[in-house]
Amino acid sequence: MITKIEDFKGRFNIALSEDIEPNSMGNHDELQLFIEDEEPSCLVTVLGYSLYQELLPELKKKPFEPDASLTAADKWVDLVNGKDNYQGLKKLLVPYIYFQFLANDTAHHTGVGMVQERAKGASNVSARKKAVVAWNEYYKYTVGEDISSNIFGKNTIKGPVIGIIYSNSEDKYWSLYNWLKQNIDVYTNWSPSSVKNITMYGI
């Protein structure tokens, strides 16, 4: 796995994810299962099945597995860890898995149906906003930010002037799709699925 338990911190912190004590209320085991289930699903979506199958055996080599006898080719190290202004697969995997974890963590199945747990003195709130933020981060590092123009107006001595400012995409971090488009001769089996962005209203 590219993603590790310890990657879920800061904006994408999952409470008690490092709690591995027996019979504890920690999320360690549940998060580990989500990583094992959701990481392959995400990678097949963004890489395509063929390129994902090429990547899998490379993840068992150095530098991904420090004790391995073989070393992965540079193209796989670059794809996973990033290079230049491309930041690597983990930048999109963590928010994707976080989103899926939140989407499935609002209720639990019991012998009497679905229930929501609530600590004494606490009230449940919607996880929708944090989930949307996570998905938008996943979208940004997968597809990229929308490059749109901004119209501006300015009053001058000769009268009002209308102009357009275009965003400079060259100075920004590259998304995965941008990186693969630039290196399609290296990653020839890339065949991604369409990824759509969402808003607070699920659009």
Steps between C-alpha positions, in 0.01 A plus 500: 500500500615853420282653773584448868302554821736781602413698184161593648585812694442875482201578278435131447549382856291200604451484877658207683638354177823403677319337792577127467419389856276189522130574556563874456269743319782595260472520121832332417365171366207659319723758330749229398217308334390816318855555372519141374159523331494857370858554383476239219157635401635854476810398305303297246280808445784748449754273327285243324517127570796427272730769641396406854596138432842620378547706816404228752820286483714815509356592842674190641841639400728770642443779595142401583615185683839587655597135559426388143781367283380672180466871428204653317565684175514880520167542319317317781684690772407826327136394461462403867726753676478791256754696304549872434160668538306172509453392863427129474210261551472539877375858456181367341472165680478642853203735435326231291523242779406763759188585298400133479564452874276796590230384261485162675561610859172674583315188615569143609301183446374325811258217576218755522590701189720798417607721792703815551734513797518816710731582787347637819474879481562500122266541206533356152572738213509439128831387349389628158719813499818313594416230247453753218829672590674161483345414162594840358859440611494158332358658184762777501794260520345257252346713225628845593352836583271668250695759302251778444529860395420797723343813354609828652396861452705815551420869462762700310528857369375377164206317659429150637716211382394136510764228498548129566756337729578136432628273776861386462486121518875461443585632847270257682544143614406252232212262547547129434315527168718792393816306591388191308398704195848654494656153530262289294795352309624355833163388643355366177229285664336790683121488452328695781134525583320832517515667844243769584512763768222545758360785708331516839178412318643185341523652151 
